Each structure stands twice: as C-alpha cells, then as structure tokens.
Amino acid sequence: MSEQTHQSPPGASSLPDAPSLEWLRKQAKHSLDELRRSNPDAQLSDAQFELAKRYGFASWRALKAHVDSLTIDGQLFDAARKGDVKKLTKLLDAHPEKLYARNQPYEHTLLHIAAHNGHLPAVDFLLKRGIDANTREKGDNTYAMHWAAAGGHLDVVRLLADAGGDVIGEGDDHALGMIGWATGWDGCDDATHRAIADFLISRGARHHIYSAMSIGDEDEVRRIVAADPSQLERPQSHNEDFRRPLHFAVHGNLHRMVKLLLELGADPLGTDASGQTAVAYAMTPQIAPPVVEAMRDRIGPTLLNSVAIGDWASAERLLHQNPDVVAREGVLHLMAKSGNIAAVKWLLDHGADPNARWNHWNDLLTPLHLAVLGGHPEVTRALLAAGADPTIRDTQHDSNALGWAQFFLEHRGDSAEKRRRGQEIVGLLEKRSKKS
C-alpha cells in the first residue's frame, strides 16, 4: 500500500484534511504533555510513536513522510529521493517555479537530494532544467557535489563537475572542502571514496591533513607537515569541537596515523574546545596506548593513563596516595566509552561511582551513556551489575541510556556487527527498565 493511499486500520483515528508538518509537530508536543501526566520520564520519541499508532502508522517516520508527501514540495522531494524522473518531469512541468524548492529545516534543493542518493538520471534532468550545480543549502553551506562525494557516487560527482560544479568546495560549515567530504566521514575509507578523491585531485583539488589521514596516505601526511608544520595541530571546525589531527585519528581508529602523528611531533596533551585530549576520543581500547605512552613521557603516570594501558601497579599506587582520585577526571566515563572492560571493572572494584555525571562535550553524562555511545554491551552489562541507573538523563538531549541506545541503533547500524551490538545494548537496557 503506497503512502499516498494510506488507509487507517480499524480503531485508528483519521488524519484531518490537508495536515501539515507544523500541525504534526504541535500534535506531538501536545501528546508529550499528556504522556508526562502519567509518566514524567516520557520522551518526545515516546509521544511521536504513540501519535503514529493513533493514526495507523508503524512509526513516527512513516507518519511524517506521509504528511510531507501530501504537499507539492513533499512530492517533489520524494521523487528526487527516489530518482523518479517521470514524476519530477510531471510535477515541474505543472509547477516550474518549484525547481529551486527547498526542504526543511536545512533548505536542501532537489539537486542536493538526488545527488546525495546517487540518482544520476535525476541529477542530469535537474541540471538540464537549469538548476545551478553550485547552489548551496543552508545547514552545512554545501553544494550537491559535497553530498554526492560523501555518498560515494563518483558518476554523479563527475557529472556535477562537468556542469561547472566547484571541485574545491571551500566554505562548507565543517571546513572540510570537497575532498574532505569525500574522505572524512565514517564509512568513507573504501576504494569508491578514494576514487572520488583521485578524481577531485585530477580536477584541481588538493589534500589537506584530514583527507590524507582518512585515506591512509602516510607520504602525503608527511609532505603536508613538512611544507607547513602548523598543519599537525590544525583544528577542525566548531562542529567537531575544534579537535586536532590526533583527536581525529584516535576517533577514527586510525592506528598507523596515530603513530605517525606522534612521530612527527603531535602534542598528546593538545585539547579540543572542550578541554579534551585525544584519549577522550578513543572508541576502542586498542587505539589509546600510543597516545597514553606519549602522555606518560610528558607528565608521568596518572590514573587515566595507567588504567588505559593496564598498569595496575601505578594505578594502585596513585589510589593509595589519594583515595579521591578514582572519582576525578572522568576516568570511568572514558574507559566506558572506549570499551576497556578491564579498566572499567578495576575502577568499579575500587570505588568508582557508576552513576557519576561528568561534563563531556558540554553535556553531563553518566558512564552508561558513554558505554552506549561507544557501542559496548560488555561494559553496559558491567555498569548495570554495579548499580548504574539507566533512567538518568543527560543535560543536552534530555535522554536516558535507553533513548541513546535506540537512537544509535537506528542511525548508526551501518554494519551487521554494529547492529548486533546495538541490539544487545537495547535488550540489556530494556530488561533493566522493566525491572525498575
């Protein structure tokens, strides 16, 4: 059954005539207010799900897509998303003024959407209709080519470049340029994205330190740093909290690049805008040791760098000297985030509070939030066994650990292993929530 001909099941309410997205948002807010009268811990996602069920949809996303599809703009963007040239032709013939229609909230054009989804015929159609390849959207200030590059669509990138698209692409809000969008995101470390980077270079683009690291080109990283040593500490944009190359390499689990950057003189104590060193970006326990060793060379053993590499003797000595040290520095939080189960268990056994809140990226979080962020079910299980409270909400998103787990399962399940781990975490938290 198509979205356009959706029929509510028996017992479900009928949508009003011509519902709008604004109406839908207001309904969700009203539904949340009602839910919180009986359940103060209810989240917006709970209200959205209840609202979707009320109107006979399986999810909020399905309800929202249906309401959006009832407008001309919604139909156009749906056609661009699906690469439906026949429908685009029909709609734009009837509404030629909609060629530069923009969606909400980021004001992407039809070209952005078609390019992002890799629909070459639709991109070609829109370009021939006269849309400018160098039109920017308002969220990240990008061209359609940025999204095609990030999506791994070389044929679309080439078509846009041939149509006059800017292959340098500076001015985006992430300060990555076109080559950074082709290489710098999760999932861009494959042959397809490297081919896009090679194509962009053939048309005049140049690597920066982040793109060179992303594709694993050690010689290019050396060349960039030799030409301009300041690139070794070049910060990323405000969106990435002004993290440095070493932060980026640790976060991306780029083992060879971590070692290379330290060899070239990267500062292991360098901080991002939140005051975090590169160790705070570790999402696996294996990536941190080279950075930790470099930190120890500079400042000696700390509880953080001792438990991170399993130096239990130094950790015991530091704890004996100052029993309060286990409660400081967010050590348990960072070990939970990196999935260092041995360190997590040691810290819990030595009195670390599993419910302590710590300011991480301007958000007060528990170790459980960060275990969920890292995708570590074994750490989640250990924290729950030690008394971690899964109902505690963070201060930025007003969400508990289960809310985080559900979000990441939906939005980051880009591999079978990530989905498996995400499902295990959701299961652990749902089981605990039912007991509470």
PyMOL commands that set and color helices and strands:
alter all, ss='L'
color gray80, all
select helices_A, chain A and resi 3-5+21-38+44-54+60-69+72-82+85-94+96-100+110-116+120-129+144-151+154-162+177-183+191-202+209-214+218-227+229-233+238-240+245-251+255-264+278-281+289-299+303-308+312-321+323-327+331-338+341-349+367-374+377-385+401-411+416-435
alter helices_A, ss='H'
color red, helices_A
select strands_A, chain A and resi 358-359+364-365
alter strands_A, ss='S'
color yellow, strands_A
deselect
rebuild
show_as cartoon
